[in-house]
Amino acid sequence: LQVVDLTGAREAERARNEFVATVSHELRTPLTAITGFIDLLLDGAAGDLGETAREFLAVARGNGRRLGTLIDD
């Protein structure tokens, strides 16, 4: 019978999980503000936007959503 000490592996896994949670939170917080303001602009909160501005904001919104999906995964 062989006994294996898993204490180090468990501590490493716990540290990794905490790191991932912290990084995820730190990325999600500003991303939420960015995508929220983009949505406000597209909804007309700052007045009428030209077609080019709408296209640029739509690209930014799409990339923000893609980044959010990556963070969630």
All heavy atoms as TSV, in Angstrom:
chain	resi	resn	atom	element	x	y	z
A	1	LEU	N	N	0.855	-1.186	0.000
A	1	LEU	CA	C	0.000	0.000	0.000
A	1	LEU	C	C	0.894	1.240	0.000
A	1	LEU	O	O	1.794	1.355	0.827
A	1	LEU	CB	C	-0.899	-0.010	1.239
A	1	LEU	CG	C	-1.840	1.175	1.404
A	1	LEU	CD1	C	-2.901	1.176	0.323
A	1	LEU	CD2	C	-2.478	1.130	2.776
A	2	GLN	N	N	0.635	2.153	-0.940
A	2	GLN	CA	C	1.424	3.377	-1.032
A	2	GLN	C	C	0.562	4.564	-0.628
A	2	GLN	O	O	-0.574	4.706	-1.075
A	2	GLN	CB	C	1.931	3.565	-2.456
A	2	GLN	CG	C	2.810	4.773	-2.609
A	2	GLN	CD	C	3.314	4.924	-4.044
A	2	GLN	OE1	O	2.909	4.194	-4.924
A	2	GLN	NE2	N	4.179	5.880	-4.259
A	3	VAL	N	N	1.118	5.399	0.225
A	3	VAL	CA	C	0.414	6.598	0.684
A	3	VAL	C	C	1.006	7.804	-0.058
A	3	VAL	O	O	2.213	7.985	-0.111
A	3	VAL	CB	C	0.572	6.778	2.210
A	3	VAL	CG1	C	-0.096	8.060	2.653
A	3	VAL	CG2	C	-0.009	5.581	2.936
A	4	VAL	N	N	0.112	8.615	-0.620
A	4	VAL	CA	C	0.549	9.798	-1.364
A	4	VAL	C	C	-0.024	11.027	-0.681
A	4	VAL	O	O	-1.225	11.112	-0.426
A	4	VAL	CB	C	0.059	9.737	-2.833
A	4	VAL	CG1	C	0.465	10.990	-3.579
A	4	VAL	CG2	C	0.592	8.497	-3.515
A	5	ASP	N	N	0.839	11.986	-0.373
A	5	ASP	CA	C	0.410	13.236	0.263
A	5	ASP	C	C	-0.081	14.196	-0.819
A	5	ASP	O	O	0.684	14.631	-1.673
A	5	ASP	CB	C	1.576	13.847	1.042
A	5	ASP	CG	C	1.165	15.106	1.797
A	5	ASP	OD1	O	-0.031	15.457	1.781
A	5	ASP	OD2	O	2.051	15.734	2.400
A	6	LEU	N	N	-1.368	14.498	-0.784
A	6	LEU	CA	C	-1.969	15.390	-1.772
A	6	LEU	C	C	-2.119	16.814	-1.255
A	6	LEU	O	O	-2.723	17.653	-1.927
A	6	LEU	CB	C	-3.339	14.854	-2.196
A	6	LEU	CG	C	-3.333	13.495	-2.881
A	6	LEU	CD1	C	-4.752	13.033	-3.130
A	6	LEU	CD2	C	-2.544	13.555	-4.167
A	7	THR	N	N	-1.566	17.117	-0.101
A	7	THR	CA	C	-1.716	18.442	0.500
A	7	THR	C	C	-1.223	19.537	-0.445
A	7	THR	O	O	-1.912	20.533	-0.672
A	7	THR	CB	C	-0.960	18.524	1.842
A	7	THR	OG1	O	-1.425	17.475	2.693
A	7	THR	CG2	C	-1.183	19.860	2.507
A	8	GLY	N	N	-0.047	19.371	-1.013
A	8	GLY	CA	C	0.514	20.375	-1.920
A	8	GLY	C	C	-0.332	20.565	-3.160
A	8	GLY	O	O	-0.557	21.693	-3.605
A	9	ALA	N	N	-0.813	19.477	-3.716
A	9	ALA	CA	C	-1.653	19.552	-4.914
A	9	ALA	C	C	-2.965	20.260	-4.611
A	9	ALA	O	O	-3.444	21.069	-5.412
A	9	ALA	CB	C	-1.925	18.157	-5.452
A	10	ARG	N	N	-3.535	19.976	-3.453
A	10	ARG	CA	C	-4.791	20.636	-3.068
A	10	ARG	C	C	-4.586	22.126	-2.839
A	10	ARG	O	O	-5.415	22.949	-3.230
A	10	ARG	CB	C	-5.375	19.977	-1.820
A	10	ARG	CG	C	-5.953	18.615	-2.096
A	10	ARG	CD	C	-6.582	18.016	-0.881
A	10	ARG	NE	N	-7.134	16.707	-1.188
A	10	ARG	CZ	C	-7.266	15.749	-0.315
A	10	ARG	NH1	N	-6.900	15.918	0.944
A	10	ARG	NH2	N	-7.776	14.583	-0.674
A	11	GLU	N	N	-3.482	22.484	-2.201
A	11	GLU	CA	C	-3.185	23.904	-1.979
A	11	GLU	C	C	-2.953	24.621	-3.303
A	11	GLU	O	O	-3.415	25.753	-3.486
A	11	GLU	CB	C	-1.971	24.049	-1.068
A	11	GLU	CG	C	-2.243	23.672	0.374
A	11	GLU	CD	C	-1.005	23.725	1.244
A	11	GLU	OE1	O	0.056	24.190	0.766
A	11	GLU	OE2	O	-1.093	23.292	2.394
A	12	ALA	N	N	-2.265	23.975	-4.231
A	12	ALA	CA	C	-2.022	24.570	-5.547
A	12	ALA	C	C	-3.337	24.763	-6.302
A	12	ALA	O	O	-3.553	25.802	-6.937
A	12	ALA	CB	C	-1.063	23.704	-6.352
A	13	GLU	N	N	-4.204	23.787	-6.227
A	13	GLU	CA	C	-5.510	23.883	-6.893
A	13	GLU	C	C	-6.354	24.999	-6.281
A	13	GLU	O	O	-7.005	25.762	-6.998
A	13	GLU	CB	C	-6.244	22.545	-6.803
A	13	GLU	CG	C	-7.593	22.524	-7.479
A	13	GLU	CD	C	-7.527	22.658	-8.989
A	13	GLU	OE1	O	-6.453	22.442	-9.574
A	13	GLU	OE2	O	-8.564	22.995	-9.597
A	14	ARG	N	N	-6.331	25.114	-4.963
A	14	ARG	CA	C	-7.074	26.179	-4.286
A	14	ARG	C	C	-6.531	27.549	-4.695
A	14	ARG	O	O	-7.290	28.468	-5.015
A	14	ARG	CB	C	-6.994	26.017	-2.771
A	14	ARG	CG	C	-7.809	27.058	-1.994
A	14	ARG	CD	C	-7.572	26.974	-0.496
A	14	ARG	NE	N	-6.177	27.089	-0.109
A	14	ARG	CZ	C	-5.493	28.234	-0.071
A	14	ARG	NH1	N	-6.068	29.360	-0.418
A	14	ARG	NH2	N	-4.230	28.239	0.298
A	15	ALA	N	N	-5.213	27.700	-4.735
A	15	ALA	CA	C	-4.587	28.965	-5.132
A	15	ALA	C	C	-4.938	29.304	-6.584
A	15	ALA	O	O	-5.234	30.456	-6.905
A	15	ALA	CB	C	-3.076	28.878	-4.947
A	16	ARG	N	N	-4.921	28.301	-7.433
A	16	ARG	CA	C	-5.277	28.513	-8.836
A	16	ARG	C	C	-6.717	28.966	-8.972
A	16	ARG	O	O	-7.016	29.910	-9.709
A	16	ARG	CB	C	-5.057	27.219	-9.627
A	16	ARG	CG	C	-5.413	27.297	-11.093
A	16	ARG	CD	C	-5.387	25.895	-11.690
A	16	ARG	NE	N	-6.229	25.634	-12.785
A	16	ARG	CZ	C	-7.534	25.810	-12.912
A	16	ARG	NH1	N	-8.229	26.318	-11.941
A	16	ARG	NH2	N	-8.198	25.501	-13.996
A	17	ASN	N	N	-7.622	28.324	-8.254
A	17	ASN	CA	C	-9.032	28.696	-8.311
A	17	ASN	C	C	-9.257	30.120	-7.804
A	17	ASN	O	O	-10.053	30.878	-8.377
A	17	ASN	CB	C	-9.882	27.712	-7.515
A	17	ASN	CG	C	-9.985	26.362	-8.193
A	17	ASN	OD1	O	-9.774	26.239	-9.399
A	17	ASN	ND2	N	-10.297	25.338	-7.423
A	18	GLU	N	N	-8.568	30.491	-6.729
A	18	GLU	CA	C	-8.697	31.849	-6.202
A	18	GLU	C	C	-8.159	32.869	-7.208
A	18	GLU	O	O	-8.761	33.930	-7.401
A	18	GLU	CB	C	-7.954	31.980	-4.879
A	18	GLU	CG	C	-8.657	31.305	-3.719
A	18	GLU	CD	C	-7.882	31.449	-2.412
A	18	GLU	OE1	O	-6.965	32.299	-2.332
A	18	GLU	OE2	O	-8.196	30.700	-1.475
A	19	PHE	N	N	-7.033	32.550	-7.835
A	19	PHE	CA	C	-6.456	33.444	-8.831
A	19	PHE	C	C	-7.416	33.649	-10.003
A	19	PHE	O	O	-7.660	34.792	-10.429
A	19	PHE	CB	C	-5.120	32.889	-9.331
A	19	PHE	CG	C	-4.529	33.672	-10.456
A	19	PHE	CD1	C	-3.895	34.879	-10.209
A	19	PHE	CD2	C	-4.602	33.198	-11.759
A	19	PHE	CE1	C	-3.354	35.620	-11.254
A	19	PHE	CE2	C	-4.060	33.929	-12.803
A	19	PHE	CZ	C	-3.437	35.142	-12.552
A	20	VAL	N	N	-7.967	32.567	-10.521
A	20	VAL	CA	C	-8.890	32.651	-11.656
A	20	VAL	C	C	-10.126	33.464	-11.270
A	20	VAL	O	O	-10.588	34.310	-12.045
A	20	VAL	CB	C	-9.276	31.244	-12.168
A	20	VAL	CG1	C	-10.425	31.311	-13.150
A	20	VAL	CG2	C	-8.069	30.568	-12.794
A	21	ALA	N	N	-10.651	33.260	-10.072
A	21	ALA	CA	C	-11.822	34.014	-9.622
A	21	ALA	C	C	-11.506	35.495	-9.506
A	21	ALA	O	O	-12.310	36.353	-9.910
A	21	ALA	CB	C	-12.320	33.467	-8.289
A	22	THR	N	N	-10.332	35.822	-8.980
A	22	THR	CA	C	-9.946	37.221	-8.823
A	22	THR	C	C	-9.760	37.901	-10.174
A	22	THR	O	O	-10.278	39.001	-10.411
A	22	THR	CB	C	-8.642	37.336	-7.999
A	22	THR	OG1	O	-8.881	36.770	-6.706
A	22	THR	CG2	C	-8.197	38.771	-7.851
A	23	VAL	N	N	-9.042	37.254	-11.071
A	23	VAL	CA	C	-8.817	37.824	-12.397
A	23	VAL	C	C	-10.140	37.988	-13.137
A	23	VAL	O	O	-10.396	39.024	-13.769
A	23	VAL	CB	C	-7.826	36.957	-13.205
A	23	VAL	CG1	C	-7.772	37.387	-14.668
A	23	VAL	CG2	C	-6.451	37.017	-12.583
A	24	SER	N	N	-10.992	36.991	-13.048
A	24	SER	CA	C	-12.295	37.056	-13.695
A	24	SER	C	C	-13.093	38.250	-13.185
A	24	SER	O	O	-13.676	39.008	-13.975
A	24	SER	CB	C	-13.059	35.755	-13.443
A	24	SER	OG	O	-14.361	35.840	-13.964
A	25	HIS	N	N	-13.116	38.445	-11.882
A	25	HIS	CA	C	-13.850	39.570	-11.291
A	25	HIS	C	C	-13.242	40.898	-11.744
A	25	HIS	O	O	-13.969	41.830	-12.102
A	25	HIS	CB	C	-13.830	39.469	-9.768
A	25	HIS	CG	C	-14.431	40.652	-9.099
A	25	HIS	ND1	N	-15.794	40.883	-9.068
A	25	HIS	CD2	C	-13.865	41.693	-8.452
A	25	HIS	CE1	C	-16.032	42.011	-8.424
A	25	HIS	NE2	N	-14.872	42.526	-8.041
A	26	GLU	N	N	-11.920	41.001	-11.729
A	26	GLU	CA	C	-11.240	42.249	-12.098
A	26	GLU	C	C	-11.452	42.596	-13.570
A	26	GLU	O	O	-11.452	43.771	-13.931
A	26	GLU	CB	C	-9.751	42.167	-11.776
A	26	GLU	CG	C	-9.453	42.097	-10.285
A	26	GLU	CD	C	-9.957	43.312	-9.515
A	26	GLU	OE1	O	-9.837	44.446	-10.015
A	26	GLU	OE2	O	-10.484	43.116	-8.403
A	27	LEU	N	N	-11.627	41.605	-14.419
A	27	LEU	CA	C	-11.929	41.866	-15.826
A	27	LEU	C	C	-13.406	42.160	-16.050
A	27	LEU	O	O	-13.765	43.011	-16.861
A	27	LEU	CB	C	-11.519	40.661	-16.684
A	27	LEU	CG	C	-10.030	40.402	-16.817
A	27	LEU	CD1	C	-9.795	39.063	-17.514
A	27	LEU	CD2	C	-9.349	41.529	-17.560
A	28	ARG	N	N	-14.250	41.449	-15.348
A	28	ARG	CA	C	-15.691	41.587	-15.536
A	28	ARG	C	C	-16.189	42.969	-15.110
A	28	ARG	O	O	-17.055	43.559	-15.772
A	28	ARG	CB	C	-16.410	40.488	-14.741
A	28	ARG	CG	C	-17.879	40.638	-14.593
A	28	ARG	CD	C	-18.744	40.204	-15.713
A	28	ARG	NE	N	-18.405	38.933	-16.260
A	28	ARG	CZ	C	-18.617	38.641	-17.532
A	28	ARG	NH1	N	-19.122	39.528	-18.341
A	28	ARG	NH2	N	-18.308	37.458	-18.004
A	29	THR	N	N	-15.655	43.533	-14.029
A	29	THR	CA	C	-16.157	44.801	-13.500
A	29	THR	C	C	-16.045	45.940	-14.523
A	29	THR	O	O	-17.051	46.578	-14.838
A	29	THR	CB	C	-15.433	45.142	-12.182
A	29	THR	OG1	O	-15.697	44.085	-11.252
A	29	THR	CG2	C	-15.932	46.441	-11.600
A	30	PRO	N	N	-14.866	46.221	-15.085
A	30	PRO	CA	C	-14.826	47.298	-16.075
A	30	PRO	C	C	-15.530	46.933	-17.383
A	30	PRO	O	O	-16.094	47.800	-18.046
A	30	PRO	CB	C	-13.324	47.533	-16.309
A	30	PRO	CG	C	-12.658	46.292	-15.853
A	30	PRO	CD	C	-13.525	45.705	-14.787
A	31	LEU	N	N	-15.525	45.663	-17.737
A	31	LEU	CA	C	-16.200	45.249	-18.958
A	31	LEU	C	C	-17.699	45.522	-18.870
A	31	LEU	O	O	-18.319	45.951	-19.843
A	31	LEU	CB	C	-15.942	43.765	-19.248
A	31	LEU	CG	C	-16.575	43.227	-20.520
A	31	LEU	CD1	C	-16.043	43.960	-21.754
A	31	LEU	CD2	C	-16.312	41.739	-20.638
A	32	THR	N	N	-18.281	45.298	-17.714
A	32	THR	CA	C	-19.700	45.565	-17.520
A	32	THR	C	C	-20.001	47.045	-17.723
A	32	THR	O	O	-20.998	47.407	-18.375
A	32	THR	CB	C	-20.135	45.114	-16.116
A	32	THR	OG1	O	-19.912	43.703	-15.998
A	32	THR	CG2	C	-21.603	45.406	-15.859
A	33	ALA	N	N	-19.157	47.913	-17.193
A	33	ALA	CA	C	-19.350	49.352	-17.378
A	33	ALA	C	C	-19.199	49.739	-18.852
A	33	ALA	O	O	-20.009	50.506	-19.388
A	33	ALA	CB	C	-18.356	50.128	-16.521
A	34	ILE	N	N	-18.193	49.197	-19.502
A	34	ILE	CA	C	-17.952	49.521	-20.909
A	34	ILE	C	C	-19.135	49.107	-21.772
A	34	ILE	O	O	-19.652	49.901	-22.569
A	34	ILE	CB	C	-16.654	48.850	-21.406
A	34	ILE	CG1	C	-15.441	49.491	-20.732
A	34	ILE	CG2	C	-16.541	48.928	-22.931
A	34	ILE	CD1	C	-14.156	48.700	-20.892
A	35	THR	N	N	-19.580	47.875	-21.622
A	35	THR	CA	C	-20.696	47.402	-22.448
A	35	THR	C	C	-21.993	48.123	-22.098
A	35	THR	O	O	-22.808	48.383	-22.977
A	35	THR	CB	C	-20.882	45.876	-22.333
A	35	THR	OG1	O	-21.050	45.511	-20.974
A	35	THR	CG2	C	-19.700	45.134	-22.917
A	36	GLY	N	N	-22.148	48.485	-20.840
A	36	GLY	CA	C	-23.337	49.238	-20.444
A	36	GLY	C	C	-23.387	50.610	-21.106
A	36	GLY	O	O	-24.437	51.035	-21.609
A	37	PHE	N	N	-22.262	51.306	-21.130
A	37	PHE	CA	C	-22.221	52.617	-21.768
A	37	PHE	C	C	-22.374	52.513	-23.282
A	37	PHE	O	O	-23.013	53.369	-23.912
A	37	PHE	CB	C	-20.945	53.373	-21.397
A	37	PHE	CG	C	-21.034	54.037	-20.057
A	37	PHE	CD1	C	-20.282	53.575	-18.996
A	37	PHE	CD2	C	-21.878	55.114	-19.851
A	37	PHE	CE1	C	-20.372	54.171	-17.749
A	37	PHE	CE2	C	-21.975	55.722	-18.614
A	37	PHE	CZ	C	-21.220	55.253	-17.554
A	38	ILE	N	N	-21.823	51.473	-23.876
A	38	ILE	CA	C	-22.022	51.264	-25.313
A	38	ILE	C	C	-23.500	51.086	-25.611
A	38	ILE	O	O	-24.044	51.678	-26.553
A	38	ILE	CB	C	-21.200	50.063	-25.822
A	38	ILE	CG1	C	-19.716	50.407	-25.822
A	38	ILE	CG2	C	-21.656	49.636	-27.218
A	38	ILE	CD1	C	-18.810	49.223	-26.086
A	39	ASP	N	N	-24.180	50.274	-24.805
A	39	ASP	CA	C	-25.617	50.068	-24.995
A	39	ASP	C	C	-26.391	51.373	-24.842
A	39	ASP	O	O	-27.324	51.650	-25.608
A	39	ASP	CB	C	-26.144	49.014	-24.024
A	39	ASP	CG	C	-25.710	47.605	-24.385
A	39	ASP	OD1	O	-25.344	47.369	-25.554
A	39	ASP	OD2	O	-25.732	46.738	-23.498
A	40	LEU	N	N	-26.015	52.189	-23.845
A	40	LEU	CA	C	-26.677	53.490	-23.666
A	40	LEU	C	C	-26.500	54.381	-24.897
A	40	LEU	O	O	-27.444	55.027	-25.353
A	40	LEU	CB	C	-26.134	54.202	-22.429
A	40	LEU	CG	C	-26.581	53.666	-21.073
A	40	LEU	CD1	C	-25.810	54.344	-19.952
A	40	LEU	CD2	C	-28.082	53.889	-20.896
A	41	LEU	N	N	-25.285	54.415	-25.423
A	41	LEU	CA	C	-25.034	55.217	-26.625
A	41	LEU	C	C	-25.862	54.726	-27.806
A	41	LEU	O	O	-26.464	55.522	-28.530
A	41	LEU	CB	C	-23.552	55.187	-26.983
A	41	LEU	CG	C	-22.627	55.948	-26.044
A	41	LEU	CD1	C	-21.166	55.635	-26.368
A	41	LEU	CD2	C	-22.893	57.442	-26.128
A	42	LEU	N	N	-25.899	53.406	-27.982
A	42	LEU	CA	C	-26.676	52.846	-29.094
A	42	LEU	C	C	-28.177	53.063	-28.908
A	42	LEU	O	O	-28.919	53.135	-29.889
A	42	LEU	CB	C	-26.359	51.366	-29.268
A	42	LEU	CG	C	-24.989	51.070	-29.878
A	42	LEU	CD1	C	-24.673	49.586	-29.791
A	42	LEU	CD2	C	-24.933	51.550	-31.321
A	43	ASP	N	N	-28.613	53.193	-27.663
A	43	ASP	CA	C	-30.037	53.447	-27.384
A	43	ASP	C	C	-30.393	54.926	-27.486
A	43	ASP	O	O	-31.536	55.315	-27.265
A	43	ASP	CB	C	-30.412	52.921	-25.995
A	43	ASP	CG	C	-30.458	51.407	-25.939
A	43	ASP	OD1	O	-30.547	50.770	-27.006
A	43	ASP	OD2	O	-30.403	50.855	-24.819
A	44	GLY	N	N	-29.390	55.778	-27.791
A	44	GLY	CA	C	-29.680	57.193	-28.006
A	44	GLY	C	C	-29.547	58.078	-26.786
A	44	GLY	O	O	-29.985	59.228	-26.804
A	45	ALA	N	N	-28.941	57.592	-25.724
A	45	ALA	CA	C	-28.835	58.373	-24.491
A	45	ALA	C	C	-28.016	59.651	-24.676
A	45	ALA	O	O	-28.207	60.621	-23.946
A	45	ALA	CB	C	-28.215	57.528	-23.376
A	46	ALA	N	N	-27.120	59.682	-25.646
A	46	ALA	CA	C	-26.287	60.863	-25.884
A	46	ALA	C	C	-26.724	61.608	-27.142
A	46	ALA	O	O	-25.994	62.439	-27.653
A	46	ALA	CB	C	-24.812	60.453	-25.995
A	47	GLY	N	N	-27.889	61.288	-27.631
A	47	GLY	CA	C	-28.369	61.932	-28.851
A	47	GLY	C	C	-28.202	61.027	-30.054
A	47	GLY	O	O	-27.819	59.871	-29.945
A	48	ASP	N	N	-28.530	61.594	-31.189
A	48	ASP	CA	C	-28.454	60.825	-32.429
A	48	ASP	C	C	-27.009	60.546	-32.816
A	48	ASP	O	O	-26.137	61.401	-32.676
A	48	ASP	CB	C	-29.141	61.592	-33.561
A	48	ASP	CG	C	-30.646	61.678	-33.371
A	48	ASP	OD1	O	-31.205	60.793	-32.694
A	48	ASP	OD2	O	-31.253	62.625	-33.906
A	49	LEU	N	N	-26.783	59.348	-33.306
A	49	LEU	CA	C	-25.461	58.938	-33.765
A	49	LEU	C	C	-25.490	58.757	-35.276
A	49	LEU	O	O	-26.496	58.333	-35.835
A	49	LEU	CB	C	-25.040	57.615	-33.124
A	49	LEU	CG	C	-24.943	57.565	-31.612
A	49	LEU	CD1	C	-24.695	56.125	-31.159
A	49	LEU	CD2	C	-23.834	58.485	-31.122
A	50	GLY	N	N	-24.381	59.061	-35.894
A	50	GLY	CA	C	-24.264	58.788	-37.323
A	50	GLY	C	C	-24.126	57.298	-37.561
A	50	GLY	O	O	-23.845	56.510	-36.643
A	51	GLU	N	N	-24.309	56.922	-38.805
A	51	GLU	CA	C	-24.240	55.497	-39.149
A	51	GLU	C	C	-22.862	54.909	-38.856
A	51	GLU	O	O	-22.754	53.793	-38.357
A	51	GLU	CB	C	-24.592	55.310	-40.633
A	51	GLU	CG	C	-24.733	53.861	-41.041
A	51	GLU	CD	C	-25.799	53.109	-40.238
A	51	GLU	OE1	O	-26.821	53.700	-39.854
A	51	GLU	OE2	O	-25.593	51.900	-39.988
A	52	THR	N	N	-21.803	55.663	-39.120
A	52	THR	CA	C	-20.451	55.170	-38.858
A	52	THR	C	C	-20.238	54.952	-37.368
A	52	THR	O	O	-19.688	53.917	-36.952
A	52	THR	CB	C	-19.394	56.158	-39.404
A	52	THR	OG1	O	-19.605	56.316	-40.810
A	52	THR	CG2	C	-17.989	55.652	-39.157
A	53	ALA	N	N	-20.703	55.885	-36.542
A	53	ALA	CA	C	-20.579	55.744	-35.090
A	53	ALA	C	C	-21.342	54.513	-34.610
A	53	ALA	O	O	-20.850	53.761	-33.761
A	53	ALA	CB	C	-21.082	57.000	-34.386
A	54	ARG	N	N	-22.523	54.288	-35.150
A	54	ARG	CA	C	-23.316	53.105	-34.772
A	54	ARG	C	C	-22.579	51.821	-35.148
A	54	ARG	O	O	-22.583	50.861	-34.392
A	54	ARG	CB	C	-24.689	53.123	-35.442
A	54	ARG	CG	C	-25.620	54.131	-34.861
A	54	ARG	CD	C	-27.042	53.912	-35.399
A	54	ARG	NE	N	-27.966	54.593	-34.533
A	54	ARG	CZ	C	-28.364	54.169	-33.337
A	54	ARG	NH1	N	-27.916	53.045	-32.866
A	54	ARG	NH2	N	-29.200	54.866	-32.610
A	55	GLU	N	N	-21.970	51.808	-36.325
A	55	GLU	CA	C	-21.227	50.626	-36.760
A	55	GLU	C	C	-20.039	50.362	-35.835
A	55	GLU	O	O	-19.790	49.217	-35.448
A	55	GLU	CB	C	-20.746	50.800	-38.201
A	55	GLU	CG	C	-21.865	50.747	-39.223
A	55	GLU	CD	C	-21.384	51.076	-40.627
A	55	GLU	OE1	O	-20.158	51.127	-40.863
A	55	GLU	OE2	O	-22.258	51.274	-41.495
A	56	PHE	N	N	-19.310	51.423	-35.481
A	56	PHE	CA	C	-18.162	51.267	-34.585
A	56	PHE	C	C	-18.602	50.745	-33.222
A	56	PHE	O	O	-17.973	49.849	-32.645
A	56	PHE	CB	C	-17.423	52.582	-34.411
A	56	PHE	CG	C	-16.654	53.053	-35.624
A	56	PHE	CD1	C	-16.075	54.304	-35.630
A	56	PHE	CD2	C	-16.518	52.260	-36.758
A	56	PHE	CE1	C	-15.360	54.757	-36.732
A	56	PHE	CE2	C	-15.807	52.698	-37.869
A	56	PHE	CZ	C	-15.227	53.956	-37.849
A	57	LEU	N	N	-19.682	51.311	-32.694
A	57	LEU	CA	C	-20.179	50.872	-31.386
A	57	LEU	C	C	-20.701	49.442	-31.433
A	57	LEU	O	O	-20.541	48.683	-30.476
A	57	LEU	CB	C	-21.258	51.818	-30.874
A	57	LEU	CG	C	-20.755	53.191	-30.427
A	57	LEU	CD1	C	-21.925	54.152	-30.232
A	57	LEU	CD2	C	-19.932	53.068	-29.155
A	58	ALA	N	N	-21.309	49.055	-32.540
A	58	ALA	CA	C	-21.799	47.678	-32.683
A	58	ALA	C	C	-20.630	46.698	-32.672
A	58	ALA	O	O	-20.712	45.625	-32.060
A	58	ALA	CB	C	-22.623	47.535	-33.959
A	59	VAL	N	N	-19.529	47.076	-33.327
A	59	VAL	CA	C	-18.336	46.224	-33.309
A	59	VAL	C	C	-17.794	46.130	-31.877
A	59	VAL	O	O	-17.457	45.037	-31.397
A	59	VAL	CB	C	-17.256	46.767	-34.275
A	59	VAL	CG1	C	-15.923	46.052	-34.064
A	59	VAL	CG2	C	-17.719	46.626	-35.721
A	60	ALA	N	N	-17.712	47.266	-31.192
A	60	ALA	CA	C	-17.221	47.271	-29.811
A	60	ALA	C	C	-18.121	46.428	-28.913
A	60	ALA	O	O	-17.632	45.669	-28.073
A	60	ALA	CB	C	-17.131	48.699	-29.285
A	61	ARG	N	N	-19.428	46.547	-29.084
A	61	ARG	CA	C	-20.362	45.754	-28.273
A	61	ARG	C	C	-20.171	44.266	-28.540
A	61	ARG	O	O	-20.136	43.454	-27.611
A	61	ARG	CB	C	-21.808	46.162	-28.536
A	61	ARG	CG	C	-22.795	45.349	-27.704
A	61	ARG	CD	C	-24.217	45.817	-27.827
A	61	ARG	NE	N	-24.639	45.905	-29.209
A	61	ARG	CZ	C	-25.803	46.387	-29.597
A	61	ARG	NH1	N	-26.657	46.849	-28.714
A	61	ARG	NH2	N	-26.119	46.425	-30.861
A	62	GLY	N	N	-20.046	43.887	-29.793
A	62	GLY	CA	C	-19.849	42.479	-30.129
A	62	GLY	C	C	-18.565	41.924	-29.528
A	62	GLY	O	O	-18.546	40.812	-28.992
A	63	ASN	N	N	-17.499	42.700	-29.608
A	63	ASN	CA	C	-16.239	42.254	-29.026
A	63	ASN	C	C	-16.308	42.220	-27.507
A	63	ASN	O	O	-15.706	41.337	-26.875
A	63	ASN	CB	C	-15.080	43.141	-29.500
A	63	ASN	CG	C	-14.680	42.804	-30.912
A	63	ASN	OD1	O	-14.412	41.661	-31.231
A	63	ASN	ND2	N	-14.657	43.811	-31.772
A	64	GLY	N	N	-17.023	43.136	-26.912
A	64	GLY	CA	C	-17.225	43.105	-25.460
A	64	GLY	C	C	-17.976	41.858	-25.026
A	64	GLY	O	O	-17.620	41.219	-24.030
A	65	ARG	N	N	-18.990	41.508	-25.779
A	65	ARG	CA	C	-19.738	40.283	-25.460
A	65	ARG	C	C	-18.865	39.043	-25.627
A	65	ARG	O	O	-18.933	38.114	-24.825
A	65	ARG	CB	C	-20.982	40.193	-26.332
A	65	ARG	CG	C	-22.037	41.196	-25.945
A	65	ARG	CD	C	-23.258	41.095	-26.811
A	65	ARG	NE	N	-24.257	42.055	-26.349
A	65	ARG	CZ	C	-25.315	42.427	-27.045
A	65	ARG	NH1	N	-25.522	41.906	-28.248
A	65	ARG	NH2	N	-26.172	43.299	-26.565
A	66	ARG	N	N	-18.046	39.049	-26.685
A	66	ARG	CA	C	-17.138	37.916	-26.897
A	66	ARG	C	C	-16.136	37.793	-25.738
A	66	ARG	O	O	-15.875	36.694	-25.247
A	66	ARG	CB	C	-16.394	38.084	-28.223
A	66	ARG	CG	C	-15.678	36.809	-28.630
A	66	ARG	CD	C	-15.067	36.945	-29.993
A	66	ARG	NE	N	-13.715	37.443	-29.792
A	66	ARG	CZ	C	-13.029	38.186	-30.632
A	66	ARG	NH1	N	-13.567	38.553	-31.763
A	66	ARG	NH2	N	-11.819	38.592	-30.351
A	67	LEU	N	N	-15.617	38.921	-25.292
A	67	LEU	CA	C	-14.706	38.908	-24.160
A	67	LEU	C	C	-15.412	38.416	-22.903
A	67	LEU	O	O	-14.847	37.639	-22.120
A	67	LEU	CB	C	-14.111	40.304	-23.935
A	67	LEU	CG	C	-13.095	40.442	-22.830
A	67	LEU	CD1	C	-11.924	39.487	-23.013
A	67	LEU	CD2	C	-12.602	41.879	-22.761
A	68	GLY	N	N	-16.650	38.841	-22.693
A	68	GLY	CA	C	-17.417	38.366	-21.540
A	68	GLY	C	C	-17.605	36.855	-21.562
A	68	GLY	O	O	-17.501	36.192	-20.529
A	69	THR	N	N	-17.844	36.308	-22.740
A	69	THR	CA	C	-17.989	34.864	-22.881
A	69	THR	C	C	-16.681	34.153	-22.533
A	69	THR	O	O	-16.678	33.132	-21.838
A	69	THR	CB	C	-18.425	34.501	-24.304
A	69	THR	OG1	O	-19.703	35.108	-24.561
A	69	THR	CG2	C	-18.547	32.997	-24.488
A	70	LEU	N	N	-15.563	34.716	-23.001
A	70	LEU	CA	C	-14.264	34.132	-22.666
A	70	LEU	C	C	-14.004	34.155	-21.169
A	70	LEU	O	O	-13.486	33.189	-20.597
A	70	LEU	CB	C	-13.140	34.888	-23.384
A	70	LEU	CG	C	-13.032	34.675	-24.888
A	70	LEU	CD1	C	-12.016	35.640	-25.476
A	70	LEU	CD2	C	-12.654	33.239	-25.191
A	71	ILE	N	N	-14.361	35.247	-20.530
A	71	ILE	CA	C	-14.184	35.350	-19.070
A	71	ILE	C	C	-15.048	34.316	-18.358
A	71	ILE	O	O	-14.597	33.652	-17.420
A	71	ILE	CB	C	-14.503	36.777	-18.579
A	71	ILE	CG1	C	-13.467	37.762	-19.125
A	71	ILE	CG2	C	-14.545	36.831	-17.054
A	71	ILE	CD1	C	-13.853	39.219	-18.952
A	72	ASP	N	N	-16.282	34.180	-18.798
A	72	ASP	CA	C	-17.184	33.200	-18.176
A	72	ASP	C	C	-16.673	31.767	-18.328
A	72	ASP	O	O	-16.803	30.959	-17.422
A	72	ASP	CB	C	-18.581	33.294	-18.788
A	72	ASP	CG	C	-19.302	34.554	-18.383
A	72	ASP	OD1	O	-18.893	35.203	-17.402
A	72	ASP	OD2	O	-20.282	34.904	-19.075
A	73	ASP	N	N	-16.112	31.507	-19.491
A	73	ASP	CA	C	-15.602	30.140	-19.744
A	73	ASP	C	C	-14.372	29.875	-18.900
A	73	ASP	O	O	-14.105	28.811	-18.473
A	73	ASP	CB	C	-15.260	29.948	-21.222
A	73	ASP	CG	C	-16.517	29.902	-22.083
A	73	ASP	OD1	O	-17.626	29.809	-21.538
A	73	ASP	OD2	O	-16.366	29.986	-23.317
